[in-house]
Amino acid sequence: MASTENPDKQNGVVTKSTGSWYTVREPDGNAVQCKIKGTFRIKGIDSTNPVTVGDRVSFSQEQDGTGVIHNIEKRDNYIIRRATKLSKRTHIIAANIDQALLVVTLQEPETPKMFIDRFLVTAEAYHIPAAIIVNKTDLYTGKRKEELAEFKAIYKSAGYRLLEVSAVKNENSEPLVKLLKDKNSLIAGLSGVGKSTLINMVDERLELKVGEISDYHKTGKHTTTFAEMHELSFGGFIIDTPGIRSFGLADLKEELAHRFPEIRRVMDDCEFNNCLHINEPKCAVRVAVDNGIIPQSRYNNYVQMLEGDEDDPYRHNIHSK
């Protein structure tokens, strides 16, 4: 990683990235618009963006008030995606994250389980705790209530924390505020799930823009243009990111089974150490699926990911709604 010593350097955290300019927040809350100096290389990562939201950096200020980033401190963690479908390069989404929260809905729109599982697998791969926020619960009546109960059972049995909220009705915000307090949180969700409304619910001071088309009953329009970290009035920060695609899993497949907590718990009981849990004899994972210990939907998605179906219909854009 490149570093240039400067006696007048200041420290801060990158809160926004527009590609060429970076907003750096100093400890006192002052924001400085910075560029980078030299070439930053991060060992083992061929990335399209050397600096990302959440990075702790040192910089010096120019006479015009702008800054120049000289150094990036060692990251606690980071999370990446493939830059494009055909590219082997990666794009760093954010760094130094305490938790990754996925906002989902069971209708208007329905969030596919494959999309959810890809997100959770990626968070597991980068050792970032993940939780699921189910929004629009005021819509779930009759059969939808049964579907919600089944959905909760699947992901709670895997060990994930799950919260139910209605952002538009401002219902059950307290547990979410408690979850976000004093942490750096990445929040994602498909367009239309009500993410911007949800963020505004927990901290109305932020006043994030909501799409022109209602993201409550229809698919919303993408409004966030650049990755940005917002300070929460009750403590902590929330990272809003645009256009994250379903994550490519090519580099994760050898350890994919380890990224499913419910599979990880039983896989050591398989007869063979290199068991892929597909058609091998005496496979403890398949026995657990047959006995209902591992949900069929989670197992099916594991198999699909393992077989490398990167062009499946569940590849969606994660937007900021």
TORKOL-4160 file (C-alpha; in steps of 0.2 Angstrom, whole numbers, padded with zeros to 4 digits, m for minus):
321
<pt num="1" X="0000" Y="0000" Z="0000"/>
<pt num="2" X="0007" Y="0017" Z="m0005"/>
<pt num="3" X="0012" Y="0029" Z="0009"/>
<pt num="4" X="0019" Y="0047" Z="0008"/>
<pt num="5" X="0025" Y="0054" Z="0025"/>
<pt num="6" X="0019" Y="0072" Z="0028"/>
<pt num="7" X="0022" Y="0082" Z="0044"/>
<pt num="8" X="0005" Y="0091" Z="0043"/>
<pt num="9" X="m0005" Y="0076" Z="0039"/>
<pt num="10" X="m0023" Y="0074" Z="0047"/>
<pt num="11" X="m0033" Y="0059" Z="0050"/>
<pt num="12" X="m0051" Y="0055" Z="0045"/>
<pt num="13" X="m0063" Y="0042" Z="0038"/>
<pt num="14" X="m0069" Y="0042" Z="0020"/>
<pt num="15" X="m0088" Y="0045" Z="0021"/>
<pt num="16" X="m0092" Y="0047" Z="0002"/>
<pt num="17" X="m0083" Y="0041" Z="m0014"/>
<pt num="18" X="m0088" Y="0048" Z="m0031"/>
<pt num="19" X="m0074" Y="0040" Z="m0040"/>
<pt num="20" X="m0061" Y="0054" Z="m0041"/>
<pt num="21" X="m0066" Y="0064" Z="m0026"/>
<pt num="22" X="m0067" Y="0057" Z="m0008"/>
<pt num="23" X="m0076" Y="0066" Z="0007"/>
<pt num="24" X="m0066" Y="0063" Z="0022"/>
<pt num="25" X="m0073" Y="0066" Z="0039"/>
<pt num="26" X="m0061" Y="0072" Z="0053"/>
<pt num="27" X="m0064" Y="0068" Z="0071"/>
<pt num="28" X="m0073" Y="0084" Z="0075"/>
<pt num="29" X="m0085" Y="0081" Z="0061"/>
<pt num="30" X="m0077" Y="0093" Z="0048"/>
<pt num="31" X="m0078" Y="0087" Z="0030"/>
<pt num="32" X="m0064" Y="0089" Z="0018"/>
<pt num="33" X="m0065" Y="0085" Z="m0001"/>
<pt num="34" X="m0049" Y="0075" Z="m0005"/>
<pt num="35" X="m0041" Y="0066" Z="m0020"/>
<pt num="36" X="m0028" Y="0053" Z="m0019"/>
<pt num="37" X="m0009" Y="0055" Z="m0022"/>
<pt num="38" X="0001" Y="0041" Z="m0030"/>
<pt num="39" X="m0005" Y="0023" Z="m0033"/>
<pt num="40" X="m0013" Y="0013" Z="m0019"/>
<pt num="41" X="m0011" Y="m0006" Z="m0020"/>
<pt num="42" X="m0019" Y="m0018" Z="m0009"/>
<pt num="43" X="m0011" Y="m0035" Z="m0008"/>
<pt num="44" X="m0021" Y="m0049" Z="m0015"/>
<pt num="45" X="m0035" Y="m0037" Z="m0022"/>
<pt num="46" X="m0036" Y="m0031" Z="m0040"/>
<pt num="47" X="m0048" Y="m0018" Z="m0037"/>
<pt num="48" X="m0056" Y="m0004" Z="m0047"/>
<pt num="49" X="m0057" Y="0008" Z="m0032"/>
<pt num="50" X="m0041" Y="0009" Z="m0021"/>
<pt num="51" X="m0050" Y="0019" Z="m0008"/>
<pt num="52" X="m0068" Y="0016" Z="m0001"/>
<pt num="53" X="m0081" Y="0022" Z="0011"/>
<pt num="54" X="m0076" Y="0017" Z="0029"/>
<pt num="55" X="m0057" Y="0018" Z="0025"/>
<pt num="56" X="m0047" Y="0027" Z="0039"/>
<pt num="57" X="m0035" Y="0038" Z="0030"/>
<pt num="58" X="m0022" Y="0051" Z="0033"/>
<pt num="59" X="m0022" Y="0067" Z="0022"/>
<pt num="60" X="m0014" Y="0084" Z="0020"/>
<pt num="61" X="m0024" Y="0100" Z="0016"/>
<pt num="62" X="m0019" Y="0111" Z="0001"/>
<pt num="63" X="m0020" Y="0130" Z="0001"/>
<pt num="64" X="m0037" Y="0129" Z="m0008"/>
<pt num="65" X="m0045" Y="0119" Z="0007"/>
<pt num="66" X="m0045" Y="0102" Z="m0002"/>
<pt num="67" X="m0035" Y="0088" Z="0003"/>
<pt num="68" X="m0023" Y="0074" Z="m0003"/>
<pt num="69" X="m0025" Y="0057" Z="0004"/>
<pt num="70" X="m0007" Y="0049" Z="0007"/>
<pt num="71" X="m0011" Y="0033" Z="0017"/>
<pt num="72" X="m0024" Y="0021" Z="0021"/>
<pt num="73" X="m0024" Y="0012" Z="0038"/>
<pt num="74" X="m0025" Y="m0007" Z="0039"/>
<pt num="75" X="m0043" Y="m0012" Z="0037"/>
<pt num="76" X="m0052" Y="m0022" Z="0050"/>
<pt num="77" X="m0062" Y="m0030" Z="0036"/>
<pt num="78" X="m0070" Y="m0026" Z="0019"/>
<pt num="79" X="m0083" Y="m0033" Z="0007"/>
<pt num="80" X="m0081" Y="m0033" Z="m0012"/>
<pt num="81" X="m0091" Y="m0038" Z="m0027"/>
<pt num="82" X="m0086" Y="m0041" Z="m0045"/>
<pt num="83" X="m0083" Y="m0025" Z="m0055"/>
<pt num="84" X="m0093" Y="m0032" Z="m0069"/>
<pt num="85" X="m0101" Y="m0048" Z="m0074"/>
<pt num="86" X="m0086" Y="m0053" Z="m0086"/>
<pt num="87" X="m0072" Y="m0044" Z="m0076"/>
<pt num="88" X="m0060" Y="m0053" Z="m0064"/>
<pt num="89" X="m0057" Y="m0037" Z="m0056"/>
<pt num="90" X="m0067" Y="m0032" Z="m0040"/>
<pt num="91" X="m0075" Y="m0017" Z="m0033"/>
<pt num="92" X="m0073" Y="m0013" Z="m0014"/>
<pt num="93" X="m0090" Y="m0009" Z="m0007"/>
<pt num="94" X="m0085" Y="m0003" Z="0010"/>
<pt num="95" X="m0072" Y="m0006" Z="0024"/>
<pt num="96" X="m0072" Y="m0007" Z="0043"/>
<pt num="97" X="m0090" Y="m0013" Z="0044"/>
<pt num="98" X="m0097" Y="m0020" Z="0060"/>
<pt num="99" X="m0113" Y="m0028" Z="0052"/>
<pt num="100" X="m0122" Y="m0030" Z="0036"/>
<pt num="101" X="m0141" Y="m0028" Z="0036"/>
<pt num="102" X="m0152" Y="m0034" Z="0021"/>
<pt num="103" X="m0169" Y="m0027" Z="0020"/>
<pt num="104" X="m0181" Y="m0039" Z="0012"/>
<pt num="105" X="m0200" Y="m0040" Z="0007"/>
<pt num="106" X="m0211" Y="m0054" Z="0004"/>
<pt num="107" X="m0222" Y="m0045" Z="m0008"/>
<pt num="108" X="m0221" Y="m0028" Z="m0018"/>
<pt num="109" X="m0208" Y="m0034" Z="m0022"/>
<pt num="110" X="m0204" Y="m0051" Z="m0017"/>
<pt num="111" X="m0186" Y="m0054" Z="m0013"/>
<pt num="112" X="m0180" Y="m0070" Z="m0020"/>
<pt num="113" X="m0172" Y="m0082" Z="m0007"/>
<pt num="114" X="m0157" Y="m0085" Z="m0019"/>
<pt num="115" X="m0153" Y="m0066" Z="m0018"/>
<pt num="116" X="m0154" Y="m0067" Z="0001"/>
<pt num="117" X="m0143" Y="m0082" Z="0002"/>
<pt num="118" X="m0130" Y="m0074" Z="m0010"/>
<pt num="119" X="m0129" Y="m0059" Z="0001"/>
<pt num="120" X="m0127" Y="m0069" Z="0017"/>
<pt num="121" X="m0114" Y="m0080" Z="0010"/>
<pt num="122" X="m0104" Y="m0065" Z="0005"/>
<pt num="123" X="m0105" Y="m0058" Z="0022"/>
<pt num="124" X="m0100" Y="m0074" Z="0030"/>
<pt num="125" X="m0085" Y="m0075" Z="0018"/>
<pt num="126" X="m0079" Y="m0058" Z="0024"/>
<pt num="127" X="m0083" Y="m0062" Z="0042"/>
<pt num="128" X="m0096" Y="m0048" Z="0044"/>
<pt num="129" X="m0110" Y="m0052" Z="0055"/>
<pt num="130" X="m0127" Y="m0051" Z="0045"/>
<pt num="131" X="m0145" Y="m0048" Z="0050"/>
<pt num="132" X="m0161" Y="m0048" Z="0040"/>
<pt num="133" X="m0174" Y="m0034" Z="0041"/>
<pt num="134" X="m0191" Y="m0039" Z="0035"/>
<pt num="135" X="m0201" Y="m0023" Z="0029"/>
<pt num="136" X="m0219" Y="m0019" Z="0025"/>
<pt num="137" X="m0226" Y="m0031" Z="0038"/>
<pt num="138" X="m0242" Y="m0021" Z="0038"/>
<pt num="139" X="m0246" Y="m0029" Z="0021"/>
<pt num="140" X="m0244" Y="m0047" Z="0027"/>
<pt num="141" X="m0261" Y="m0054" Z="0031"/>
<pt num="142" X="m0269" Y="m0072" Z="0028"/>
<pt num="143" X="m0257" Y="m0083" Z="0018"/>
<pt num="144" X="m0243" Y="m0070" Z="0019"/>
<pt num="145" X="m0243" Y="m0072" Z="0038"/>
<pt num="146" X="m0240" Y="m0090" Z="0035"/>
<pt num="147" X="m0226" Y="m0087" Z="0023"/>
<pt num="148" X="m0218" Y="m0074" Z="0035"/>
<pt num="149" X="m0218" Y="m0088" Z="0049"/>
<pt num="150" X="m0210" Y="m0100" Z="0037"/>
<pt num="151" X="m0197" Y="m0087" Z="0031"/>
<pt num="152" X="m0192" Y="m0083" Z="0049"/>
<pt num="153" X="m0190" Y="m0101" Z="0053"/>
<pt num="154" X="m0178" Y="m0104" Z="0039"/>
<pt num="155" X="m0166" Y="m0090" Z="0043"/>
<pt num="156" X="m0168" Y="m0090" Z="0062"/>
<pt num="157" X="m0163" Y="m0109" Z="0062"/>
<pt num="158" X="m0147" Y="m0104" Z="0052"/>
<pt num="159" X="m0143" Y="m0092" Z="0066"/>
<pt num="160" X="m0147" Y="m0075" Z="0058"/>
<pt num="161" X="m0155" Y="m0061" Z="0068"/>
<pt num="162" X="m0172" Y="m0056" Z="0060"/>
<pt num="163" X="m0182" Y="m0040" Z="0063"/>
<pt num="164" X="m0199" Y="m0036" Z="0057"/>
<pt num="165" X="m0204" Y="m0018" Z="0053"/>
<pt num="166" X="m0216" Y="m0007" Z="0044"/>
<pt num="167" X="m0206" Y="0008" Z="0038"/>
<pt num="168" X="m0221" Y="0017" Z="0031"/>
<pt num="169" X="m0231" Y="0015" Z="0047"/>
<pt num="170" X="m0216" Y="0018" Z="0058"/>
<pt num="171" X="m0219" Y="0002" Z="0067"/>
<pt num="172" X="m0206" Y="m0008" Z="0077"/>
<pt num="173" X="m0192" Y="0005" Z="0075"/>
<pt num="174" X="m0185" Y="0003" Z="0092"/>
<pt num="175" X="m0176" Y="m0014" Z="0090"/>
<pt num="176" X="m0168" Y="m0008" Z="0074"/>
<pt num="177" X="m0162" Y="0008" Z="0082"/>
<pt num="178" X="m0154" Y="m0003" Z="0096"/>
<pt num="179" X="m0146" Y="m0014" Z="0082"/>
<pt num="180" X="m0139" Y="0001" Z="0073"/>
<pt num="181" X="m0133" Y="0011" Z="0088"/>
<pt num="182" X="m0114" Y="0015" Z="0089"/>
<pt num="183" X="m0110" Y="0003" Z="0075"/>
<pt num="184" X="m0104" Y="0005" Z="0057"/>
<pt num="185" X="m0118" Y="m0003" Z="0047"/>
<pt num="186" X="m0120" Y="m0007" Z="0029"/>
<pt num="187" X="m0138" Y="m0008" Z="0023"/>
<pt num="188" X="m0143" Y="m0016" Z="0007"/>
<pt num="189" X="m0159" Y="m0021" Z="m0002"/>
<pt num="190" X="m0168" Y="m0023" Z="m0019"/>
<pt num="191" X="m0176" Y="m0008" Z="m0027"/>
<pt num="192" X="m0193" Y="m0005" Z="m0020"/>
<pt num="193" X="m0191" Y="m0014" Z="m0003"/>
<pt num="194" X="m0192" Y="0003" Z="0006"/>
<pt num="195" X="m0174" Y="0005" Z="0012"/>
<pt num="196" X="m0173" Y="0024" Z="0011"/>
<pt num="197" X="m0190" Y="0025" Z="0020"/>
<pt num="198" X="m0183" Y="0013" Z="0033"/>
<pt num="199" X="m0167" Y="0024" Z="0036"/>
<pt num="200" X="m0177" Y="0039" Z="0037"/>
<pt num="201" X="m0188" Y="0031" Z="0050"/>
<pt num="202" X="m0174" Y="0027" Z="0062"/>
<pt num="203" X="m0167" Y="0045" Z="0059"/>
<pt num="204" X="m0178" Y="0057" Z="0051"/>
<pt num="205" X="m0164" Y="0070" Z="0052"/>
<pt num="206" X="m0156" Y="0062" Z="0037"/>
<pt num="207" X="m0170" Y="0065" Z="0025"/>
<pt num="208" X="m0164" Y="0053" Z="0012"/>
<pt num="209" X="m0172" Y="0055" Z="m0005"/>
<pt num="210" X="m0186" Y="0042" Z="m0009"/>
<pt num="211" X="m0189" Y="0037" Z="m0027"/>
<pt num="212" X="m0202" Y="0046" Z="m0038"/>
<pt num="213" X="m0212" Y="0030" Z="m0040"/>
<pt num="214" X="m0218" Y="0024" Z="m0024"/>
<pt num="215" X="m0206" Y="0011" Z="m0017"/>
<pt num="216" X="m0220" Y="0004" Z="m0006"/>
<pt num="217" X="m0232" Y="m0003" Z="m0019"/>
<pt num="218" X="m0221" Y="m0003" Z="m0034"/>
<pt num="219" X="m0203" Y="m0005" Z="m0039"/>
<pt num="220" X="m0194" Y="0011" Z="m0034"/>
<pt num="221" X="m0182" Y="0021" Z="m0044"/>
<pt num="222" X="m0164" Y="0021" Z="m0039"/>
<pt num="223" X="m0159" Y="0037" Z="m0031"/>
<pt num="224" X="m0142" Y="0035" Z="m0023"/>
<pt num="225" X="m0128" Y="0039" Z="m0035"/>
<pt num="226" X="m0113" Y="0036" Z="m0024"/>
<pt num="227" X="m0108" Y="0026" Z="m0009"/>
<pt num="228" X="m0110" Y="0037" Z="0006"/>
<pt num="229" X="m0109" Y="0035" Z="0025"/>
<pt num="230" X="m0121" Y="0044" Z="0036"/>
<pt num="231" X="m0119" Y="0048" Z="0054"/>
<pt num="232" X="m0134" Y="0043" Z="0065"/>
<pt num="233" X="m0140" Y="0055" Z="0078"/>
<pt num="234" X="m0141" Y="0042" Z="0091"/>
<pt num="235" X="m0124" Y="0035" Z="0088"/>
<pt num="236" X="m0116" Y="0025" Z="0074"/>
<pt num="237" X="m0115" Y="0027" Z="0055"/>
<pt num="238" X="m0125" Y="0019" Z="0041"/>
<pt num="239" X="m0117" Y="0016" Z="0024"/>
<pt num="240" X="m0129" Y="0018" Z="0009"/>
<pt num="241" X="m0123" Y="0010" Z="m0007"/>
<pt num="242" X="m0129" Y="0011" Z="m0025"/>
<pt num="243" X="m0131" Y="m0003" Z="m0038"/>
<pt num="244" X="m0123" Y="m0017" Z="m0029"/>
<pt num="245" X="m0125" Y="m0033" Z="m0040"/>
<pt num="246" X="m0128" Y="m0050" Z="m0033"/>
<pt num="247" X="m0111" Y="m0056" Z="m0029"/>
<pt num="248" X="m0100" Y="m0067" Z="m0040"/>
<pt num="249" X="m0095" Y="m0083" Z="m0030"/>
<pt num="250" X="m0081" Y="m0090" Z="m0040"/>
<pt num="251" X="m0068" Y="m0087" Z="m0027"/>
<pt num="252" X="m0079" Y="m0094" Z="m0013"/>
<pt num="253" X="m0084" Y="m0111" Z="m0020"/>
<pt num="254" X="m0070" Y="m0121" Z="m0012"/>
<pt num="255" X="m0076" Y="m0115" Z="0005"/>
<pt num="256" X="m0095" Y="m0112" Z="0001"/>
<pt num="257" X="m0101" Y="m0125" Z="0013"/>
<pt num="258" X="m0093" Y="m0116" Z="0027"/>
<pt num="259" X="m0103" Y="m0100" Z="0022"/>
<pt num="260" X="m0119" Y="m0109" Z="0027"/>
<pt num="261" X="m0120" Y="m0109" Z="0046"/>
<pt num="262" X="m0132" Y="m0124" Z="0046"/>
<pt num="263" X="m0122" Y="m0134" Z="0034"/>
<pt num="264" X="m0106" Y="m0130" Z="0044"/>
<pt num="265" X="m0113" Y="m0137" Z="0060"/>
<pt num="266" X="m0115" Y="m0154" Z="0053"/>
<pt num="267" X="m0103" Y="m0156" Z="0039"/>
<pt num="268" X="m0089" Y="m0163" Z="0050"/>
<pt num="269" X="m0100" Y="m0179" Z="0052"/>
<pt num="270" X="m0099" Y="m0183" Z="0034"/>
<pt num="271" X="m0089" Y="m0199" Z="0029"/>
<pt num="272" X="m0077" Y="m0190" Z="0018"/>
<pt num="273" X="m0067" Y="m0174" Z="0022"/>
<pt num="274" X="m0069" Y="m0168" Z="0004"/>
<pt num="275" X="m0088" Y="m0171" Z="0003"/>
<pt num="276" X="m0097" Y="m0158" Z="m0008"/>
<pt num="277" X="m0114" Y="m0164" Z="0000"/>
<pt num="278" X="m0121" Y="m0167" Z="m0017"/>
<pt num="279" X="m0122" Y="m0186" Z="m0020"/>
<pt num="280" X="m0108" Y="m0193" Z="m0009"/>
<pt num="281" X="m0112" Y="m0208" Z="0002"/>
<pt num="282" X="m0115" Y="m0206" Z="0021"/>
<pt num="283" X="m0116" Y="m0187" Z="0019"/>
<pt num="284" X="m0122" Y="m0179" Z="0035"/>
<pt num="285" X="m0128" Y="m0163" Z="0027"/>
<pt num="286" X="m0140" Y="m0173" Z="0015"/>
<pt num="287" X="m0147" Y="m0183" Z="0030"/>
<pt num="288" X="m0150" Y="m0166" Z="0039"/>
<pt num="289" X="m0159" Y="m0160" Z="0024"/>
<pt num="290" X="m0170" Y="m0176" Z="0023"/>
<pt num="291" X="m0174" Y="m0174" Z="0042"/>
<pt num="292" X="m0179" Y="m0156" Z="0040"/>
<pt num="293" X="m0164" Y="m0149" Z="0050"/>
<pt num="294" X="m0157" Y="m0140" Z="0035"/>
<pt num="295" X="m0171" Y="m0131" Z="0025"/>
<pt num="296" X="m0173" Y="m0137" Z="0007"/>
<pt num="297" X="m0173" Y="m0120" Z="0000"/>
<pt num="298" X="m0156" Y="m0116" Z="0008"/>
<pt num="299" X="m0149" Y="m0133" Z="0002"/>
<pt num="300" X="m0155" Y="m0130" Z="m0016"/>
<pt num="301" X="m0147" Y="m0113" Z="m0016"/>
<pt num="302" X="m0131" Y="m0120" Z="m0010"/>
<pt num="303" X="m0131" Y="m0133" Z="m0024"/>
<pt num="304" X="m0135" Y="m0120" Z="m0037"/>
<pt num="305" X="m0121" Y="m0109" Z="m0031"/>
<pt num="306" X="m0109" Y="m0123" Z="m0031"/>
<pt num="307" X="m0113" Y="m0128" Z="m0049"/>
<pt num="308" X="m0109" Y="m0110" Z="m0054"/>
<pt num="309" X="m0125" Y="m0104" Z="m0061"/>
<pt num="310" X="m0120" Y="m0086" Z="m0061"/>
<pt num="311" X="m0133" Y="m0081" Z="m0074"/>
<pt num="312" X="m0148" Y="m0087" Z="m0064"/>
<pt num="313" X="m0163" Y="m0076" Z="m0064"/>
<pt num="314" X="m0160" Y="m0071" Z="m0046"/>
<pt num="315" X="m0146" Y="m0059" Z="m0051"/>
<pt num="316" X="m0153" Y="m0042" Z="m0046"/>
<pt num="317" X="m0147" Y="m0024" Z="m0042"/>
<pt num="318" X="m0147" Y="m0019" Z="m0024"/>
<pt num="319" X="m0153" Y="m0001" Z="m0023"/>
<pt num="320" X="m0155" Y="0012" Z="m0010"/>
<pt num="321" X="m0174" Y="0012" Z="m0008"/>
